[in-house]
Amino acid sequence: MNILGKRYIFFVISFLVIIPGILALIVGGMPLSLDFTGGSLLELKFEGTQPQPAEIIAVYEAENIDDTVVQTTDVGTLVIRSSFLDDPTRERIISAMETKFGSKPTVQRFDSVGPSIGEQVTSRAALAVAVAALVVAIYIAITFRGIPHAFRYGVCAILAMVHDVAVVFSMAGLGAVLFGWEIDSLFLTALLTVIGFSVQDKIVVFDRIRENSSILRRLDFETLVYHSVVQTLQRSINTQLMTVEFLLLALALFGGATLQEFSVILLVGLFSGTYSSIFIAASILVVWEKQEWKNWFGRRPVEA
């Protein structure tokens, strides 16, 4: 299989995977959970007839809370999201529900995050991703300093990592539209895990290119990179797809609703990391080495 010869096909495949989910995020907005936005989540179970969402919203509005969102779960409970509730306000709301609906609801879950904490989580998440990219670039630049254009390897690894992050966000955008997923702290955990695995795979491929640069000196750069990718292909498939992916697939299918989003995000993200290590990272390196962008918008003039 001529992996590098078909590199633009793989670029288009990535484009078609990323764009729909990113457009969903742009149109519908980032579906941030209260972990990032701040607020309260109250999950209640009612005995007998379950109240309608409009009735729940009316109880909250009586406490001057007008941003309430009510969702019904598949286990017969109501999940109520609103702005931040302190303990006295929560107790007044539950008492008002008991009076209005004739029985006191059972609190299945109550999570509350202040706005300042949500802002800190958001800023630190962005900082973690930026630091990870910087450390990768510095590490590769130092390790690969013995070969020409060592900085290119670091930049290409970061671009491929951005590809994987974009795939993860695209999946989150599609999940938000189709299944009501939200970006929460578990999503952040999955994202950082994907980044770690992604960078590891890229370094393995690039390190083989570095080793072959001194062994296969007579080969042109594209052929050398192709041989290096093929040599690491079995390792990437065995360690990623044949072990981790199967475990995550089982977790996504049988792990329950709580872990489903986390498992699917990891499943898709780690698959994207393996895919980009084989088909994207090395291809970007070849495009840069051959400066192919000069021919993207027309042919260069023929020299006399």
Secondary structure, DSSP 8 states (H G I E B T S, - for coil): --TTTTHHHHHHHHHHHHHHHHHHHHHH---B-HHHH-EEEEEEE-SSS---HHHHHHHHHTTT----EEEE-TTS-EEEEES---HHHHHHHHHHHHHHHSS--EEEEEEEE-HHHHHHHHHHHHHHHHHHHHHHHHHHHHHTTTSTTHHHHHHHHHHHHHHHHHHHHHHHHHHHHHH---B-HHHHHHHHHHHHHHHHHHHHHHHHHHHHHHH-TTS-HHHHHHHHHHHHHHHHIIIIIIIIHHHHHHHHHHS-HHHHHHHHHHHHHHHHHHHHIIIIIHHHHHHHHHTGGGGTTS------
